[in-house]
Amino acid sequence: MELIPFLVRLIAFNLLATLPAVNASPAISLPYPFEADKLYDVKIEQRIGPDSEVRKRANAYRVYLALTPPGWGTGPVCWLAKEVDIDVTQVNITIPADAAPNQSRIRLSTAFLKKGSPRSMGFSYSGRTTLVGANATWSQKELDGRSHIDAEEVSCWAFGCARTCQETYYTTKDEEDGPIGTKAYACIKQCAKDLNPRSNGATYGMSLSRLLAVAVMIGLVHVVAGVL
């Protein structure tokens, strides 16, 4: 009789061995609380195997701020790092103070993409933390669950400006189409053009301690050069 359980386990093992590898959700380590306007060295491990199918479709990932407006679900609202190499695990992240209200419960979100692509593929989320030192106010659009700010186009440095565009032009739920909607969209696009970082928006691949060490070395070189 003991042979039957053994055979069941053997069959199950063989079936599992033939299944394709499934990619686990990324491991994202967040500080608690998360202070606005402060630079953090955030560890993000995508846990993608060398032979993963993901590597055929993507070679980078994007990092977003994910918010939960009162009464609504959580979703990415703006990007914090536009393109991070898929194997990079250290990303320096700053959340601007005007990106969310103080004491907001926030997450970071990541999504895979091909470098140069404007659109990413699906979203994964970190655990929650609390944003402190922030100064934004929820817009009526966010409270209505109808924000039209595209997280792929608008960085978190431009998000406060884009939120103001929504407050300025959208005074009722019926103004999303037509001239009002066109003006609001143009306003949001201008915010992104003026305030999106020229680079990817985050320094990655080097820890904060290493960045400080490099800065000190550069400073010493300038001092020595000045003396000579």
C-alpha positions in Angstrom: 0.0 0.0 0.0 2.9 2.3 0.6 3.8 2.1 -3.1 0.8 4.1 -4.1 1.7 7.3 -2.2 5.2 7.0 -3.5 4.0 6.7 -7.1 1.7 9.7 -6.7 4.6 11.8 -5.4 6.9 10.6 -8.2 4.3 11.6 -10.9 3.7 15.0 -9.3 7.4 15.7 -9.2 7.8 14.8 -12.9 4.8 17.0 -13.8 6.3 20.0 -11.9 9.6 19.4 -13.6 8.0 19.7 -17.1 6.1 23.0 -16.3 7.6 26.2 -17.6 9.3 28.5 -15.1 6.9 31.0 -13.6 8.4 34.4 -12.7 7.8 35.5 -9.1 6.7 39.0 -8.3 9.5 41.4 -7.7 10.9 41.8 -4.2 10.8 45.6 -3.4 12.2 46.8 0.0 10.6 50.1 1.1 11.5 52.2 4.2 8.8 53.0 6.7 7.8 55.8 6.6 8.9 57.1 3.2 9.9 60.7 3.4 9.0 63.0 0.5 11.8 64.8 -1.4 14.4 62.4 0.1 16.7 60.2 -1.9 16.4 56.5 -1.1 18.4 53.6 -2.3 15.6 51.1 -3.0 16.3 47.5 -3.6 14.2 46.0 -6.4 14.8 42.4 -7.4 12.8 41.3 -10.4 13.8 37.7 -9.9 14.0 36.9 -13.6 15.8 33.7 -14.5 18.5 33.7 -17.2 16.3 31.7 -19.5 13.0 33.4 -18.7 10.6 34.1 -21.5 10.3 37.6 -20.1 13.8 38.4 -21.5 12.5 37.8 -25.0 9.9 40.6 -24.6 11.7 43.0 -22.2 15.1 44.2 -21.3 14.2 46.9 -18.8 11.6 47.9 -16.2 9.8 51.1 -15.2 9.2 52.2 -11.6 6.0 54.0 -10.7 4.4 55.6 -7.7 1.1 53.9 -7.0 -1.6 55.7 -5.0 -5.0 54.8 -3.6 -7.4 57.7 -3.7 -10.1 57.5 -1.0 -12.7 55.0 -1.9 -10.8 53.7 -5.0 -8.3 51.0 -5.9 -4.6 51.3 -6.1 -2.9 52.1 -9.4 0.3 53.7 -10.9 -0.1 57.5 -11.3 3.3 58.6 -12.5 6.8 57.2 -13.2 9.8 57.5 -10.9 12.4 55.7 -13.1 11.6 55.4 -16.8 14.0 52.7 -17.8 16.0 50.5 -15.5 18.1 47.6 -16.9 16.3 44.4 -16.1 19.1 43.0 -13.9 19.7 46.2 -11.9 18.6 45.8 -8.3 19.5 49.2 -6.7 17.4 52.2 -7.8 17.7 55.6 -6.2 14.2 56.9 -5.8 12.8 60.3 -4.7 9.1 61.0 -4.4 8.3 64.7 -4.8 6.4 66.3 -2.0 3.6 67.5 -4.4 3.0 64.0 -5.8 0.6 62.9 -3.1 -1.1 64.1 0.1 0.8 63.8 3.4 0.3 60.5 5.3 -0.8 58.8 2.1 -0.5 55.0 2.0 1.6 54.4 -1.1 3.2 51.5 -3.0 5.9 51.3 -5.7 4.9 49.5 -8.9 7.1 48.1 -11.6 6.4 46.9 -15.2 8.6 45.3 -17.8 9.3 47.0 -21.2 11.6 47.1 -24.2 14.0 50.1 -23.9 12.6 53.0 -26.0 9.0 51.7 -25.8 6.5 54.2 -24.5 4.3 51.4 -23.0 5.1 48.8 -20.4 3.6 45.3 -19.9 1.5 44.7 -16.8 2.2 45.9 -13.2 3.5 44.4 -10.0 3.3 46.1 -6.6 5.4 46.5 -3.5 4.0 46.4 0.0 2.5 49.6 1.4 4.4 52.3 3.2 3.4 55.8 4.4 4.5 59.0 2.7 5.4 61.7 5.1 6.4 65.4 4.5 4.2 65.6 1.4 1.9 68.5 0.6 -0.5 67.7 -2.2 -4.3 67.6 -2.1 -6.4 65.1 -3.8 -8.0 66.6 -7.0 -11.7 66.1 -7.5 -10.9 63.9 -10.5 -9.0 61.6 -8.3 -11.8 61.5 -5.7 -14.2 60.7 -8.5 -11.9 57.9 -9.7 -11.6 59.5 -13.2 -8.1 60.8 -13.4 -6.8 61.2 -17.0 -3.1 61.6 -16.2 -1.1 58.9 -18.1 1.5 57.3 -15.8 3.5 56.3 -18.8 3.9 59.9 -20.0 3.9 61.9 -16.8 6.8 61.7 -14.3 6.2 62.2 -10.6 8.0 65.5 -10.9 5.4 66.7 -13.3 2.4 65.0 -11.6 1.6 67.9 -9.2 1.4 70.3 -12.2 -0.8 67.8 -14.1 -3.1 67.5 -11.1 -3.5 71.3 -11.2 -4.5 71.0 -14.9 -7.3 68.6 -14.0 -8.5 70.9 -11.2 -8.4 73.9 -13.6 -10.2 72.5 -16.6 -12.4 69.7 -15.2 -15.1 71.2 -13.1 -17.8 68.6 -13.8 -17.8 65.0 -14.9 -19.3 66.1 -18.3 -16.3 68.1 -19.5 -14.0 65.2 -20.4 -14.7 65.5 -24.2 -14.7 68.5 -26.4 -12.8 71.8 -26.0 -12.4 71.5 -22.2 -10.9 68.0 -22.4 -8.6 69.1 -25.2 -7.3 72.0 -23.1 -6.8 69.8 -20.1 -4.8 67.3 -22.1 -2.6 70.0 -23.7 -2.0 71.4 -20.2 -0.9 68.0 -18.9 1.3 67.4 -21.9 3.0 70.7 -21.3 3.7 69.8 -17.6 5.4 66.6 -18.8 7.4 68.5 -21.4 8.6 71.1 -18.9 9.1 69.0 -15.8 9.9 65.4 -16.8 13.6 64.7 -16.1 15.8 64.7 -19.2 17.3 61.4 -18.0 15.5 58.3 -16.7 14.6 60.1 -13.5 16.6 58.0 -11.2 20.2 57.0 -10.7 20.6 53.3 -10.6 23.2 50.6 -10.5 25.2 52.4 -7.8 24.4 52.6 -4.1 24.1 55.9 -2.2 27.3 55.2 -0.4 29.2 54.7 -3.6 27.7 57.9 -5.1 28.8 59.8 -2.0 32.3 58.3 -2.3 32.5 59.3 -5.9 31.4 62.8 -5.0 34.1 63.1 -2.3 36.7 61.9 -4.7 35.7 64.4 -7.3 35.8 67.1 -4.6 39.3 66.1 -3.6 40.5 66.1 -7.2 39.3 69.7 -7.5 40.9 70.7 -4.3 44.3 69.2 -5.3 44.0 70.8 -8.8 43.4 74.2 -7.1 46.4 73.8 -4.9 48.7 72.8 -7.8 
